[in-house]
């Protein structure tokens, strides 16, 4: 009888587990975006919006007014460098390059180059997670790097329902979690960097401007500090959206 009671009680108890993550997007506002910006990285820090852009001969790092979207300062990358993701670390900004194997450390005020370091493979997205950097390279892995030396300190494989998630692109680290654009899709995913598990998938297809070509994909995600909101945009899009991810 005791065994039967224990078994019955176990069956009556609902299974525990993480709460479902957000799946939808709520638009809270918009601001203009330079349609010549092939957005690769977006980050809001201390009231300043930074944007890294790509393409050979058109790559840049920009400082934007977060209220108007106006470009306040811009520094271009020398050819043939192809700019990728960015992140702020103290008084510096790291900027990746795509297939050039070079990360550029820049002065946060002037945006001028301070030094370069090399790395193996491609550079896609970058964000700061506490005392480490998180980097994507288009594969199903995220790499962890030292924020000063840029040396790799570890990796984690990203999985959703047991399957690899590839083409992880622009990254944003928020509250110990990593948000990532999935290249050539209208999705962003939330990843637990401790185990690589995708804990939420949000569909942003409703934000796509009707008059942009398919090649101008969703890319660019910046958390708004002190809130549960984000700024998101796409390559050569005319608009930056202020959004909240909801269930």
C-alpha positions as protocol buffer text, in pm:
chain_id: "A"
residue {
  index: 1
  type: UNK
  ca { x: 0 y: 0 z: 0 }
}
residue {
  index: 2
  type: UNK
  ca { x: 285 y: 239 z: 85 }
}
residue {
  index: 3
  type: UNK
  ca { x: 439 y: 177 z: -255 }
}
residue {
  index: 4
  type: UNK
  ca { x: 107 y: 246 z: -430 }
}
residue {
  index: 5
  type: UNK
  ca { x: 58 y: 574 z: -238 }
}
residue {
  index: 6
  type: UNK
  ca { x: 407 y: 696 z: -322 }
}
residue {
  index: 7
  type: UNK
  ca { x: 359 y: 611 z: -690 }
}
residue {
  index: 8
  type: UNK
  ca { x: 20 y: 787 z: -698 }
}
residue {
  index: 9
  type: UNK
  ca { x: 159 y: 1099 z: -535 }
}
residue {
  index: 10
  type: UNK
  ca { x: 446 y: 1113 z: -785 }
}
residue {
  index: 11
  type: UNK
  ca { x: 203 y: 1087 z: -1075 }
}
residue {
  index: 12
  type: UNK
  ca { x: -13 y: 1367 z: -934 }
}
residue {
  index: 13
  type: UNK
  ca { x: 283 y: 1608 z: -908 }
}
residue {
  index: 14
  type: UNK
  ca { x: 330 y: 1818 z: -1222 }
}
residue {
  index: 15
  type: UNK
  ca { x: 675 y: 1788 z: -1379 }
}
residue {
  index: 16
  type: UNK
  ca { x: 918 y: 2065 z: -1295 }
}
residue {
  index: 17
  type: UNK
  ca { x: 1132 y: 2247 z: -1549 }
}
residue {
  index: 18
  type: UNK
  ca { x: 1218 y: 2588 z: -1689 }
}
residue {
  index: 19
  type: UNK
  ca { x: 933 y: 2823 z: -1771 }
}
residue {
  index: 20
  type: UNK
  ca { x: 861 y: 2857 z: -2143 }
}
residue {
  index: 21
  type: UNK
  ca { x: 1066 y: 3134 z: -2304 }
}
residue {
  index: 22
  type: UNK
  ca { x: 938 y: 3418 z: -2519 }
}
residue {
  index: 23
  type: UNK
  ca { x: 829 y: 3344 z: -2874 }
}
residue {
  index: 24
  type: UNK
  ca { x: 692 y: 3673 z: -3005 }
}
residue {
  index: 25
  type: UNK
  ca { x: 797 y: 4036 z: -3037 }
}
residue {
  index: 26
  type: UNK
  ca { x: 616 y: 4350 z: -2923 }
}
residue {
  index: 27
  type: UNK
  ca { x: 718 y: 4677 z: -3094 }
}
residue {
  index: 28
  type: UNK
  ca { x: 750 y: 4969 z: -2853 }
}
residue {
  index: 29
  type: UNK
  ca { x: 895 y: 5232 z: -3087 }
}
residue {
  index: 30
  type: UNK
  ca { x: 1114 y: 5300 z: -3388 }
}
residue {
  index: 31
  type: UNK
  ca { x: 1397 y: 5527 z: -3496 }
}
residue {
  index: 32
  type: UNK
  ca { x: 1562 y: 5587 z: -3833 }
}
residue {
  index: 33
  type: UNK
  ca { x: 1853 y: 5372 z: -3949 }
}
residue {
  index: 34
  type: UNK
  ca { x: 2110 y: 5454 z: -4216 }
}
residue {
  index: 35
  type: UNK
  ca { x: 2023 y: 5230 z: -4511 }
}
residue {
  index: 36
  type: UNK
  ca { x: 2388 y: 5225 z: -4619 }
}
residue {
  index: 37
  type: UNK
  ca { x: 2479 y: 5041 z: -4296 }
}
residue {
  index: 38
  type: UNK
  ca { x: 2534 y: 4669 z: -4355 }
}
residue {
  index: 39
  type: UNK
  ca { x: 2478 y: 4598 z: -3986 }
}
residue {
  index: 40
  type: UNK
  ca { x: 2705 y: 4340 z: -3825 }
}
residue {
  index: 41
  type: UNK
  ca { x: 2707 y: 4444 z: -3459 }
}
residue {
  index: 42
  type: UNK
  ca { x: 2490 y: 4663 z: -3237 }
}
residue {
  index: 43
  type: UNK
  ca { x: 2543 y: 4754 z: -2872 }
}
residue {
  index: 44
  type: UNK
  ca { x: 2399 y: 5015 z: -2634 }
}
residue {
  index: 45
  type: UNK
  ca { x: 2629 y: 5115 z: -2349 }
}
residue {
  index: 46
  type: UNK
  ca { x: 2613 y: 5415 z: -2114 }
}
residue {
  index: 47
  type: UNK
  ca { x: 2360 y: 5590 z: -2333 }
}
residue {
  index: 48
  type: UNK
  ca { x: 2564 y: 5549 z: -2653 }
}
residue {
  index: 49
  type: UNK
  ca { x: 2463 y: 5321 z: -2940 }
}
residue {
  index: 50
  type: UNK
  ca { x: 2755 y: 5160 z: -3126 }
}
residue {
  index: 51
  type: UNK
  ca { x: 2720 y: 4991 z: -3464 }
}
residue {
  index: 52
  type: UNK
  ca { x: 2969 y: 4785 z: -3661 }
}
residue {
  index: 53
  type: UNK
  ca { x: 2911 y: 4745 z: -4034 }
}
residue {
  index: 54
  type: UNK
  ca { x: 3053 y: 4513 z: -4297 }
}
residue {
  index: 55
  type: UNK
  ca { x: 3144 y: 4457 z: -4663 }
}
residue {
  index: 56
  type: UNK
  ca { x: 3486 y: 4519 z: -4815 }
}
residue {
  index: 57
  type: UNK
  ca { x: 3547 y: 4888 z: -4867 }
}
residue {
  index: 58
  type: UNK
  ca { x: 3234 y: 4980 z: -4669 }
}
residue {
  index: 59
  type: UNK
  ca { x: 3307 y: 4845 z: -4321 }
}
residue {
  index: 60
  type: UNK
  ca { x: 3299 y: 5088 z: -4030 }
}
residue {
  index: 61
  type: UNK
  ca { x: 3247 y: 5143 z: -3661 }
}
residue {
  index: 62
  type: UNK
  ca { x: 2993 y: 5410 z: -3573 }
}
residue {
  index: 63
  type: UNK
  ca { x: 2864 y: 5597 z: -3272 }
}
residue {
  index: 64
  type: UNK
  ca { x: 2492 y: 5670 z: -3296 }
}
residue {
  index: 65
  type: UNK
  ca { x: 2246 y: 5887 z: -3105 }
}
residue {
  index: 66
  type: UNK
  ca { x: 2011 y: 5626 z: -2951 }
}
residue {
  index: 67
  type: UNK
  ca { x: 1719 y: 5871 z: -2959 }
}
residue {
  index: 68
  type: UNK
  ca { x: 1743 y: 5973 z: -3325 }
}
residue {
  index: 69
  type: UNK
  ca { x: 1960 y: 5709 z: -3494 }
}
residue {
  index: 70
  type: UNK
  ca { x: 2188 y: 5985 z: -3626 }
}
residue {
  index: 71
  type: UNK
  ca { x: 2552 y: 5892 z: -3690 }
}
residue {
  index: 72
  type: UNK
  ca { x: 2763 y: 6110 z: -3459 }
}
residue {
  index: 73
  type: UNK
  ca { x: 3104 y: 5965 z: -3545 }
}
residue {
  index: 74
  type: UNK
  ca { x: 3234 y: 5706 z: -3787 }
}
residue {
  index: 75
  type: UNK
  ca { x: 3569 y: 5535 z: -3847 }
}
residue {
  index: 76
  type: UNK
  ca { x: 3615 y: 5322 z: -4160 }
}
residue {
  index: 77
  type: UNK
  ca { x: 3811 y: 4997 z: -4176 }
}
residue {
  index: 78
  type: UNK
  ca { x: 4092 y: 4988 z: -4432 }
}
residue {
  index: 79
  type: UNK
  ca { x: 4042 y: 4759 z: -4729 }
}
residue {
  index: 80
  type: UNK
  ca { x: 4020 y: 4466 z: -4759 }
}
residue {
  index: 81
  type: UNK
  ca { x: 3898 y: 4418 z: -4401 }
}
residue {
  index: 82
  type: UNK
  ca { x: 3536 y: 4304 z: -4367 }
}
residue {
  index: 83
  type: UNK
  ca { x: 3391 y: 4419 z: -4033 }
}
residue {
  index: 84
  type: UNK
  ca { x: 3178 y: 4194 z: -3815 }
}
residue {
  index: 85
  type: UNK
  ca { x: 3052 y: 4188 z: -3453 }
}
residue {
  index: 86
  type: UNK
  ca { x: 3146 y: 4438 z: -3182 }
}
residue {
  index: 87
  type: UNK
  ca { x: 3134 y: 4466 z: -2803 }
}
residue {
  index: 88
  type: UNK
  ca { x: 3231 y: 4723 z: -2540 }
}
residue {
  index: 89
  type: UNK
  ca { x: 3488 y: 4631 z: -2274 }
}
residue {
  index: 90
  type: UNK
  ca { x: 3558 y: 4919 z: -2036 }
}
residue {
  index: 91
  type: UNK
  ca { x: 3713 y: 5205 z: -2232 }
}
residue {
  index: 92
  type: UNK
  ca { x: 3773 y: 4984 z: -2534 }
}
residue {
  index: 93
  type: UNK
  ca { x: 3566 y: 4826 z: -2812 }
}
residue {
  index: 94
  type: UNK
  ca { x: 3651 y: 4498 z: -2980 }
}
residue {
  index: 95
  type: UNK
  ca { x: 3557 y: 4463 z: -3347 }
}
residue {
  index: 96
  type: UNK
  ca { x: 3578 y: 4133 z: -3535 }
}
residue {
  index: 97
  type: UNK
  ca { x: 3654 y: 4079 z: -3902 }
}
residue {
  index: 98
  type: UNK
  ca { x: 3495 y: 3806 z: -4110 }
}
residue {
  index: 99
  type: UNK
  ca { x: 3765 y: 3602 z: -4286 }
}
residue {
  index: 100
  type: UNK
  ca { x: 4065 y: 3823 z: -4213 }
}
residue {
  index: 101
  type: UNK
  ca { x: 4149 y: 3650 z: -3882 }
}
residue {
  index: 102
  type: UNK
  ca { x: 4191 y: 3984 z: -3704 }
}
residue {
  index: 103
  type: UNK
  ca { x: 4017 y: 4140 z: -3404 }
}
residue {
  index: 104
  type: UNK
  ca { x: 4063 y: 4515 z: -3368 }
}
residue {
  index: 105
  type: UNK
  ca { x: 4073 y: 4678 z: -3027 }
}
residue {
  index: 106
  type: UNK
  ca { x: 3957 y: 5041 z: -3042 }
}
residue {
  index: 107
  type: UNK
  ca { x: 3944 y: 5342 z: -2815 }
}
residue {
  index: 108
  type: UNK
  ca { x: 3584 y: 5382 z: -2707 }
}
residue {
  index: 109
  type: UNK
  ca { x: 3584 y: 5763 z: -2731 }
}
residue {
  index: 110
  type: UNK
  ca { x: 3771 y: 5820 z: -3057 }
}
residue {
  index: 111
  type: UNK
  ca { x: 3690 y: 5478 z: -3212 }
}
residue {
  index: 112
  type: UNK
  ca { x: 4049 y: 5474 z: -3337 }
}
residue {
  index: 113
  type: UNK
  ca { x: 4244 y: 5150 z: -3356 }
}
residue {
  index: 114
  type: UNK
  ca { x: 4465 y: 5068 z: -3058 }
}
residue {
  index: 115
  type: UNK
  ca { x: 4594 y: 4722 z: -3158 }
}
residue {
  index: 116
  type: UNK
  ca { x: 4512 y: 4405 z: -3346 }
}
residue {
  index: 117
  type: UNK
  ca { x: 4515 y: 4041 z: -3240 }
}
residue {
  index: 118
  type: UNK
  ca { x: 4476 y: 3734 z: -3458 }
}
residue {
  index: 119
  type: UNK
  ca { x: 4248 y: 3433 z: -3426 }
}
residue {
  index: 120
  type: UNK
  ca { x: 4176 y: 3115 z: -3620 }
}
residue {
  index: 121
  type: UNK
  ca { x: 3862 y: 3077 z: -3828 }
}
residue {
  index: 122
  type: UNK
  ca { x: 3590 y: 3327 z: -3909 }
}
residue {
  index: 123
  type: UNK
  ca { x: 3453 y: 3609 z: -3696 }
}
residue {
  index: 124
  type: UNK
  ca { x: 3074 y: 3665 z: -3682 }
}
residue {
  index: 125
  type: UNK
  ca { x: 2924 y: 3788 z: -3353 }
}
residue {
  index: 126
  type: UNK
  ca { x: 3068 y: 3909 z: -3023 }
}
residue {
  index: 127
  type: UNK
  ca { x: 2937 y: 4005 z: -2678 }
}
residue {
  index: 128
  type: UNK
  ca { x: 3062 y: 4042 z: -2323 }
}
residue {
  index: 129
  type: UNK
  ca { x: 2936 y: 3799 z: -2059 }
}
residue {
  index: 130
  type: UNK
  ca { x: 3074 y: 3926 z: -1727 }
}
residue {
  index: 131
  type: UNK
  ca { x: 3448 y: 3857 z: -1722 }
}
residue {
  index: 132
  type: UNK
  ca { x: 3464 y: 3686 z: -2060 }
}
residue {
  index: 133
  type: UNK
  ca { x: 3375 y: 3743 z: -2422 }
}
residue {
  index: 134
  type: UNK
  ca { x: 3147 y: 3516 z: -2623 }
}
residue {
  index: 135
  type: UNK
  ca { x: 3216 y: 3482 z: -2996 }
}
residue {
  index: 136
  type: UNK
  ca { x: 3040 y: 3309 z: -3286 }
}
residue {
  index: 137
  type: UNK
  ca { x: 3195 y: 3193 z: -3613 }
}
residue {
  index: 138
  type: UNK
  ca { x: 2893 y: 3073 z: -3812 }
}
residue {
  index: 139
  type: UNK
  ca { x: 2913 y: 2719 z: -3675 }
}
residue {
  index: 140
  type: UNK
  ca { x: 2712 y: 2555 z: -3397 }
}
residue {
  index: 141
  type: UNK
  ca { x: 2975 y: 2654 z: -3138 }
}
residue {
  index: 142
  type: UNK
  ca { x: 3027 y: 2959 z: -2922 }
}
residue {
  index: 143
  type: UNK
  ca { x: 3382 y: 3035 z: -2813 }
}
residue {
  index: 144
  type: UNK
  ca { x: 3478 y: 3205 z: -2487 }
}
residue {
  index: 145
  type: UNK
  ca { x: 3766 y: 3453 z: -2492 }
}
residue {
  index: 146
  type: UNK
  ca { x: 3965 y: 3661 z: -2248 }
}
residue {
  index: 147
  type: UNK
  ca { x: 3850 y: 4026 z: -2275 }
}
residue {
  index: 148
  type: UNK
  ca { x: 4207 y: 4159 z: -2249 }
}
residue {
  index: 149
  type: UNK
  ca { x: 4422 y: 3916 z: -2447 }
}
residue {
  index: 150
  type: UNK
  ca { x: 4142 y: 3781 z: -2669 }
}
residue {
  index: 151
  type: UNK
  ca { x: 4281 y: 3430 z: -2613 }
}
residue {
  index: 152
  type: UNK
  ca { x: 4028 y: 3148 z: -2640 }
}
residue {
  index: 153
  type: UNK
  ca { x: 3942 y: 2992 z: -2303 }
}
residue {
  index: 154
  type: UNK
  ca { x: 3676 y: 2739 z: -2401 }
}
residue {
  index: 155
  type: UNK
  ca { x: 3383 y: 2649 z: -2625 }
}
residue {
  index: 156
  type: UNK
  ca { x: 3027 y: 2521 z: -2600 }
}
residue {
  index: 157
  type: UNK
  ca { x: 2814 y: 2345 z: -2863 }
}
residue {
  index: 158
  type: UNK
  ca { x: 2470 y: 2497 z: -2918 }
}
residue {
  index: 159
  type: UNK
  ca { x: 2169 y: 2264 z: -2935 }
}
residue {
  index: 160
  type: UNK
  ca { x: 1794 y: 2308 z: -2978 }
}
residue {
  index: 161
  type: UNK
  ca { x: 1589 y: 1999 z: -2901 }
}
residue {
  index: 162
  type: UNK
  ca { x: 1908 y: 1797 z: -2931 }
}
residue {
  index: 163
  type: UNK
  ca { x: 2000 y: 1929 z: -3276 }
}
residue {
  index: 164
  type: UNK
  ca { x: 2289 y: 2162 z: -3365 }
}
residue {
  index: 165
  type: UNK
  ca { x: 2203 y: 2527 z: -3428 }
}
residue {
  index: 166
  type: UNK
  ca { x: 2438 y: 2672 z: -3690 }
}
residue {
  index: 167
  type: UNK
  ca { x: 2482 y: 3017 z: -3849 }
}
residue {
  index: 168
  type: UNK
  ca { x: 2482 y: 3190 z: -3511 }
}
residue {
  index: 169
  type: UNK
  ca { x: 2553 y: 3550 z: -3600 }
}
residue {
  index: 170
  type: UNK
  ca { x: 2523 y: 3879 z: -3405 }
}
residue {
  index: 171
  type: UNK
  ca { x: 2532 y: 3821 z: -3029 }
}
residue {
  index: 172
  type: UNK
  ca { x: 2408 y: 4006 z: -2721 }
}
residue {
  index: 173
  type: UNK
  ca { x: 2490 y: 3895 z: -2367 }
}
residue {
  index: 174
  type: UNK
  ca { x: 2218 y: 3975 z: -2112 }
}
residue {
  index: 175
  type: UNK
  ca { x: 2190 y: 3853 z: -1751 }
}
residue {
  index: 176
  type: UNK
  ca { x: 2408 y: 3548 z: -1808 }
}
residue {
  index: 177
  type: UNK
  ca { x: 2229 y: 3447 z: -2129 }
}
residue {
  index: 178
  type: UNK
  ca { x: 2333 y: 3490 z: -2493 }
}
residue {
  index: 179
  type: UNK
  ca { x: 2088 y: 3615 z: -2754 }
}
residue {
  index: 180
  type: UNK
  ca { x: 2186 y: 3537 z: -3115 }
}
residue {
  index: 181
  type: UNK
  ca { x: 2058 y: 3623 z: -3459 }
}
residue {
  index: 182
  type: UNK
  ca { x: 2039 y: 3311 z: -3676 }
}
residue {
  index: 183
  type: UNK
  ca { x: 2173 y: 3420 z: -4015 }
}
residue {
  index: 184
  type: UNK
  ca { x: 1934 y: 3406 z: -4311 }
}
residue {
  index: 185
  type: UNK
  ca { x: 1634 y: 3362 z: -4081 }
}
residue {
  index: 186
  type: UNK
  ca { x: 1402 y: 3598 z: -3897 }
}
residue {
  index: 187
  type: UNK
  ca { x: 1476 y: 3426 z: -3566 }
}
residue {
  index: 188
  type: UNK
  ca { x: 1670 y: 3518 z: -3259 }
}
residue {
  index: 189
  type: UNK
  ca { x: 1748 y: 3249 z: -3004 }
}
residue {
  index: 190
  type: UNK
  ca { x: 1837 y: 3266 z: -2636 }
}
residue {
  index: 191
  type: UNK
  ca { x: 2122 y: 3036 z: -2534 }
}
residue {
  index: 192
  type: UNK
  ca { x: 2236 y: 2923 z: -2192 }
}
residue {
  index: 193
  type: UNK
  ca { x: 2617 y: 2946 z: -2225 }
}
residue {
  index: 194
  type: UNK
  ca { x: 2665 y: 2702 z: -1938 }
}
residue {
  index: 195
  type: UNK
  ca { x: 2540 y: 2409 z: -2148 }
}
residue {
  index: 196
  type: UNK
  ca { x: 2468 y: 2549 z: -2495 }
}
residue {
  index: 197
  type: UNK
  ca { x: 2095 y: 2478 z: -2476 }
}
residue {
  index: 198
  type: UNK
  ca { x: 1855 y: 2707 z: -2664 }
}
residue {
  index: 199
  type: UNK
  ca { x: 1597 y: 2821 z: -2409 }
}
residue {
  index: 200
  type: UNK
  ca { x: 1385 y: 3046 z: -2631 }
}
residue {
  index: 201
  type: UNK
  ca { x: 1322 y: 3114 z: -3000 }
}
residue {
  index: 202
  type: UNK
  ca { x: 1157 y: 3440 z: -3105 }
}
residue {
  index: 203
  type: UNK
  ca { x: 1005 y: 3504 z: -3449 }
}
residue {
  index: 204
  type: UNK
  ca { x: 1080 y: 3859 z: -3573 }
}
residue {
  index: 205
  type: UNK
  ca { x: 950 y: 3812 z: -3927 }
}
residue {
  index: 206
  type: UNK
  ca { x: 683 y: 4076 z: -3869 }
}
residue {
  index: 207
  type: UNK
  ca { x: 953 y: 4345 z: -3846 }
}
residue {
  index: 208
  type: UNK
  ca { x: 1094 y: 4292 z: -4195 }
}
residue {
  index: 209
  type: UNK
  ca { x: 1037 y: 4604 z: -4409 }
}
residue {
  index: 210
  type: UNK
  ca { x: 837 y: 4515 z: -4721 }
}
residue {
  index: 211
  type: UNK
  ca { x: 1071 y: 4691 z: -4964 }
}
residue {
  index: 212
  type: UNK
  ca { x: 1408 y: 4540 z: -4869 }
}
residue {
  index: 213
  type: UNK
  ca { x: 1558 y: 4246 z: -5062 }
}
residue {
  index: 214
  type: UNK
  ca { x: 1586 y: 3902 z: -4905 }
}
residue {
  index: 215
  type: UNK
  ca { x: 1964 y: 3944 z: -4885 }
}
residue {
  index: 216
  type: UNK
  ca { x: 1916 y: 4227 z: -4633 }
}
residue {
  index: 217
  type: UNK
  ca { x: 1859 y: 3992 z: -4342 }
}
residue {
  index: 218
  type: UNK
  ca { x: 1769 y: 4060 z: -3983 }
}
residue {
  index: 219
  type: UNK
  ca { x: 2092 y: 4131 z: -3794 }
}
residue {
  index: 220
  type: UNK
  ca { x: 2171 y: 4353 z: -3498 }
}
residue {
  index: 221
  type: UNK
  ca { x: 2047 y: 4315 z: -3141 }
}
residue {
  index: 222
  type: UNK
  ca { x: 2128 y: 4545 z: -2849 }
}
residue {
  index: 223
  type: UNK
  ca { x: 1986 y: 4518 z: -2498 }
}
residue {
  index: 224
  type: UNK
  ca { x: 1855 y: 4838 z: -2341 }
}
residue {
  index: 225
  type: UNK
  ca { x: 2025 y: 4842 z: -1996 }
}
residue {
  index: 226
  type: UNK
  ca { x: 1794 y: 4846 z: -1696 }
}
residue {
  index: 227
  type: UNK
  ca { x: 1496 y: 4717 z: -1896 }
}
residue {
  index: 228
  type: UNK
  ca { x: 1369 y: 4401 z: -2063 }
}
residue {
  index: 229
  type: UNK
  ca { x: 1382 y: 4575 z: -2401 }
}
residue {
  index: 230
  type: UNK
  ca { x: 1605 y: 4546 z: -2706 }
}
residue {
  index: 231
  type: UNK
  ca { x: 1697 y: 4746 z: -3014 }
}
residue {
  index: 232
  type: UNK
  ca { x: 1693 y: 4532 z: -3330 }
}
residue {
  index: 233
  type: UNK
  ca { x: 1750 y: 4602 z: -3697 }
}
residue {
  index: 234
  type: UNK
  ca { x: 1873 y: 4443 z: -4019 }
}
residue {
  index: 235
  type: UNK
  ca { x: 2134 y: 4492 z: -4288 }
}
residue {
  index: 236
  type: UNK
  ca { x: 2053 y: 4814 z: -4479 }
}
residue {
  index: 237
  type: UNK
  ca { x: 1715 y: 4840 z: -4308 }
}
residue {
  index: 238
  type: UNK
  ca { x: 1559 y: 5189 z: -4280 }
}
residue {
  index: 239
  type: UNK
  ca { x: 1446 y: 5132 z: -3922 }
}
residue {
  index: 240
  type: UNK
  ca { x: 1575 y: 5032 z: -3579 }
}
residue {
  index: 241
  type: UNK
  ca { x: 1297 y: 4882 z: -3368 }
}
residue {
  index: 242
  type: UNK
  ca { x: 1268 y: 4909 z: -2991 }
}
residue {
  index: 243
  type: UNK
  ca { x: 1105 y: 4585 z: -2884 }
}
residue {
  index: 244
  type: UNK
  ca { x: 1019 y: 4349 z: -2601 }
}
residue {
  index: 245
  type: UNK
  ca { x: 1017 y: 3972 z: -2638 }
}
residue {
  index: 246
  type: UNK
  ca { x: 694 y: 3816 z: -2505 }
}
residue {
  index: 247
  type: UNK
  ca { x: 515 y: 3484 z: -2476 }
}
